[in-house]
Structure formats: structure tokens, C-alpha cells
Amino acid sequence: MFRPAIVVGSGAALGALARLGATALFDAPWALLGINVLGCLLMGALRPGLFWGKGVLGGFTSFSAFCLVLVQASPLFSACYLAATLIGCLGAWLLGDAWAQTRRSQPC
């Protein structure tokens, strides 16, 4: 009964640690934008299950921090950051999905 929650929670803890490490290496909010775009690319390319998808990648990416950036920045920066995130994340997912379909259609 609790197994899916433990699987997702364990993955989310690892993903959050990875996000913490990435944000320590790069300046926010650009680190967050890169993290969210990379997470979308991996979701589209790998179609991961509970542990890697909802868990690790869910913990790695951050919608709440994205929203915080939007409300704390100037209106112009917020608009540009919102556009970059939407275009980057959707484009990355579509690219990952196309890559996954290409790999599936190639004979072994």
C-alpha cells in the first residue's frame, strides 16, 4: 500500500539533492531554468517510471522555485523568464520525445 509513496519519495529526495548541487554550482535563476529544461528533456526521452520520473526528475525539477522567481523579479525579467521556461521546457520535452521515438524505430 505504501510502496509507491516510498519509491517516489526516495527518488524525490535524490532529485532534490541533485538540484541543490546544481544550484550551488551555477547562479540562480539560470540554474533553475537549466534544471527544468534538462528534466523535461529526460522525461520526454526516457519516459521513466515512478522512481526515476515522478521521484528523481520530479524532485530535481522545481515548479515552486520557478514561481518564486517570477513573483520576486521585475515584470520584464519575469516575462522573459516565463517565456524562456515555457519554450525551453516544451521544446526539450518534444526533442526528447522525438529522440525516444527514433531510438524505438531503429532495428537492434
Number of C-alpha atoms within 10 A of each C-alpha: 5 6 8 12 13 13 16 21 19 16 23 24 16 19 22 19 15 18 22 14 11 17 17 11 10 12 10 14 16 12 17 24 22 19 21 25 23 20 23 25 23 21 22 22 21 15 14 15 12 18 20 22 21 19 25 27 28 25 24 25 24 17 12 9 13 18 12 11 18 19 10 10 12 10 11 10 13 17 13 12 19 17 12 14 18 15 13 19 21 16 16 22 21 17 17 21 20 14 15 16 13 11 12 10 8 7 5 5
